[in-house]
Structure formats: C-alpha cells, structure tokens
C-alpha cells in the first residue's frame, strides 16, 4: 500500500487542475480513520476525466 500525504495532494493539484474539463478537487479526512483521506475530483464529463488520466499517464511514463 502506498502512503500519500497532504503535501503529495498539494503537489498534484496543479497537474490535475491543468487538464481540460477539470472543475474542482477536494480533500476530506475520514472521521473514523484520521490517517485516511478522500480525494474527490469533479470533471465536466467521464470523457474529460479519461482523457485527463491518459494525458497524465503519458506525462509520467514518458
């Protein structure tokens, strides 16, 4: 299991936010498990989300 910190999310926000169709990103802490977070990304459409992930994967891989 990979551990992700709030700082990791802050660094990722500009990368995600720069994708066409991206609307917003929110991070919430779990009430039952304070070390767990829920990351919610809002997109214009599923298609925009899929394209954003594909672009990001290409950027990371290449």
Contact map, one row per residue, 1 for C-alpha under 8 A:
11100000000000000000000000000000000000000000000000000000000000
11110000000000000000000000000000000000000000000000000000000000
11111000000000000000000000000000000000000000000000000000000000
01111101100000000000000000000000000000000000000000000000000000
00111111100000000000000000000000000000000000000000000000000000
00011111110000000000000000000000000000000000000000000000000000
00001111111000000000000000000000000000000000000000000000000000
00011111111100000000000000000000000000000000000000000000000000
00011111111110000000000000000000000000000000000000000000000000
00000111111111000000000000000000000000000000000000000000000000
00000011111111100000000000000000000000000000000000000000000000
00000001111111110000000000000000000000000000000000000000000000
00000000111111111000000010000000000000000000000000000000000000
00000000011111111100000000000000000000000000000000000000000000
00000000001111111110000000000000000000000000000000000001000000
00000000000111111110010000000000000000000000000000010001000000
00000000000011111110011110000000000000000000000000000000000000
00000000000001111111010000000000000000000000000000000000000000
00000000000000111111110000000000000000000000000000010000000000
00000000000000000111110000000000000000000000000100010000000000
00000000000000000011111000000000000000000011100110000000000000
00000000000000011111111100000000000000001111000110000000000000
00000000000000001000111110000000000000001111000000000000000000
00000000000000001000011111000000000000001110000000000000000000
00000000000010001000001111100000000000111100000000000000000000
00000000000000000000000111110000000000111000000000000000000000
00000000000000000000000011111000000011110000000000000000000000
00000000000000000000000001111100000011100000000000000000000000
00000000000000000000000000111110111111000000000000000000000000
00000000000000000000000000011111111111000000000000000000000000
00000000000000000000000000001111110000000000000000000000000000
00000000000000000000000000000111110000000000000000000000000000
00000000000000000000000000001111111100000000000000000000000000
00000000000000000000000000001111111110000000000000000000000000
00000000000000000000000000001100111110000000000000000000000000
00000000000000000000000000001100111111000000000000000000000000
00000000000000000000000000111100011111100000000000000000000000
00000000000000000000000000111100000111110000000000000000000000
00000000000000000000000011110000000011111000000000000000000000
00000000000000000000000011100000000001111100000000000000000000
00000000000000000000011111000000000000111110000000000000000000
00000000000000000000011110000000000000011111000000000000000000
00000000000000000000111100000000000000001111110110000000000000
00000000000000000000111000000000000000000111110110000000000000
00000000000000000000100000000000000000000011111110000000000000
00000000000000000000000000000000000000000011111111000000000000
00000000000000000000000000000000000000000000111111100000000000
00000000000000000001110000000000000000000011111111110000000000
00000000000000000000110000000000000000000011111111111000000000
00000000000000000000000000000000000000000000011111111100000000
00000000000000000000000000000000000000000000001111111110000000
00000000000000010011000000000000000000000000000111111111000000
00000000000000000000000000000000000000000000000011111111100000
00000000000000000000000000000000000000000000000001111111110000
00000000000000000000000000000000000000000000000000111111111000
00000000000000110000000000000000000000000000000000011111111100
00000000000000000000000000000000000000000000000000001111111110
00000000000000000000000000000000000000000000000000000111111111
00000000000000000000000000000000000000000000000000000011111111
00000000000000000000000000000000000000000000000000000001111111
00000000000000000000000000000000000000000000000000000000111111
00000000000000000000000000000000000000000000000000000000011111
